[in-house]
Amino acid sequence: MKAFVLYVILKIYRLVIKVKTDVSFDIENYPQPLIFAFWHESILFLSFAKPKKRTINILISTHKDGKLASDVVKYFNLGTVGGSSNREPTKAFFAMLKSIKNNKTDIGITPDGPKGPRRKLKRGIIELAYLSKMPIVPIVCCTTNAWRVHSWDRMLIPKPFSTVVFKFLNPLCVNSKDEFDQKAEELETLLNEC
């Protein structure tokens, strides 16, 4: 019941903000699964920017807050993979790998979640891209005017009548282990564009 109420609140709030997407490539018809990377602070309104033709599973913590988030995103036609870097990381990693390779679904990851530090990339996403041979698509969230929640991620809440732009940047491939450090730095820099 809580999840449905939150879903309805978000849908109503969506009516007083403008959400735009800026996509650098033909995302709807991209032939392979993709790994979407976005900071934890932008997760609340990202559901409104979901590419229509793609099937996406979001990595969400199995903690009680994660369970609620998982129930909410299902109303937005998003799937979930349970786990995090803190709770059962190996199980979550292999569940994502299986989802990409066997089920051919996209994965969404907050590489600074679930507890931070804020806007600091954890390398699991780089390893996932390397082992799955699938590219990472950085999603950058920019807003004209927003409040910030007093939480570790400084959760972003766009103010009424503001504009939120989700930029889907070009895919980033990780072809060898030698690239891990470079790609991690590159991805973190791209995600920090706004």
N, C-alpha and C positions, 0 to 999 in steps of 0.2 A: 504493500500500500504506500509506504514512504517513497519508494522508487517512482511510482506512478505520479504522486504529487509533485516530486521534484521535476519529473519530465514535463508535466503540465506547466509548472512555473517557468521552466526554461523556454517552452514554446510560446508562452505569453510574453515573456521578456524579449524574445526574439522580434516581436512586433514593434518594439521601440528602439531597436538598433539596426544598423545596416551592416550586413555581412557580405563581403566581396571575396572572390578568389582570383588569384593571379597565378596562372599556371604556365611554366616555362616549356612544356612539351605536351604531346598528345597523351595525357594520362589515362583517359578513358579507354583508349585502344592499345595501351602498352601491352605487349604480348607475354610478359613474364610477371610473376608475383613481385611485389615491391615491399620494401621495409620502410615505413614512414617514421621519421624521427621528429619529435617536437618537445619543447620544454613542458614540464609538469604544470607550470603556471597558466598555460593556454588551453588546457584540456576541457574546461567547462563548456566552451562554445565551439570547439572544433567539430563537433558532430554536425553542425550546420554547414560545414564546408566539405563534407564527405563526397568524393567522386561517386556519381550515381551508379555507374556500371561495375564498380569494384566491390569485392567481398573482403572485408577487413576484420581481423581479430586483434583486439587491443590487449596488451599485457597489463593486467591489473592485479594488485596485491590480494592475497587471500585473507588479509586482516578484515575486521568487520566493516571498516570504512570502504575498503576495496570491494567487499561484497555488495554494498549499497551502490557504489559506482558501477559495478558490473550489471546490476539489475536495471539501472537507469539507461546505460548505453544500449541495452537490448531493445529498448523502445525506439531507438534511432537506427535499428537494423544493423547494428554492429555486434560482432561476436567477441568473445573474450578468451584469453589464456590466463589461467591462474598462476600466480607466483611473482617473485621479484628478486632483486639482488640480495634482499634480507631474508626472505622466506622461500625455502626450497628452490634456490637459483638454478641448480642443475636440472631439476625436473621441468622447470619453466623453460629453460633454454632448449631442451630436447622437444618439448611440446611445440614450441615455436618453429623449430627446424622441421618437425613432422608436418605441421600445418602448411608451411611453405612448400616443401618438397612433395608430399603425398596429396594434400588437399588442394594445392595450387591457390591458396588464399594469401592475401596481403597481411602484413603484421604492422601494428602501430606500437611504438615504444617511446616512453619518456625517459631518455638516457640519463636524466638527473634524478629520477624517482627511485623509490617512493619517499625517501627521507632527505634527499640532498647529498652534498651541498648544492645549492641552487645554481643552475646554469653551468654545472661542471659535469662533463661527459664521463660516464662509466663505459669501459671498453667492450662490454658484452655485445653491444650492437655491432661493433666492428668485427668481432669474431663471428657473429651470426651471419653477417654479409659475406664474409670470406668462406665459411663452411657451406652456406646455402648457394653461393655463387649468384646471389640476387642483389640488385643495387639498393642503396639507401636513398630515399627522397627526403631532404630536409624540408620541414614546414615551418616557416617563420610567421609569427603573429605580430601584426602592427595595429595599433589603435590610435585614434585621434584624441581620445579622452577616456580615462579609466580610473577606477578605484583599485587599491591594492589591499588584499586581506593581510592581516598580521599573522602570517604562517611562514613556515620555512621556505616555501616556494614563492611567497608574495603573490598568491593567486590573483589573476587579472580579472576584473569585472568591468566590462565596458559601461560607461555612463549612458543613460537614455539619450537617444538621438545622436550618438557617436557612430563612427564607422570603424569596423574591424576588418582588416585585410589579412587573409591567409595566403602567403606566398608559397607555392609548391615549386621548389627549385629543381634544377636538373639532377638526374640520378648520379649518384656517386658510387663507383665500383671499388671493391677491395680485392685485388687479384693475387696478392701474396702476403705472407706473414711479415715480410720486410717493410711493408707499407703501413702496418698497424699504427705506429706512432704518428706518422704524417697524416694519415686519413682521419685519425681521432682529432688531431689539432684542426684540420681543415673543416671537419663537420662541426666542431664546437664553434669555430669562427663564423661559419655560415649561419648557424642557429642563433648567434648573437647579433645578427644584422639589425634587429629592432630592440 
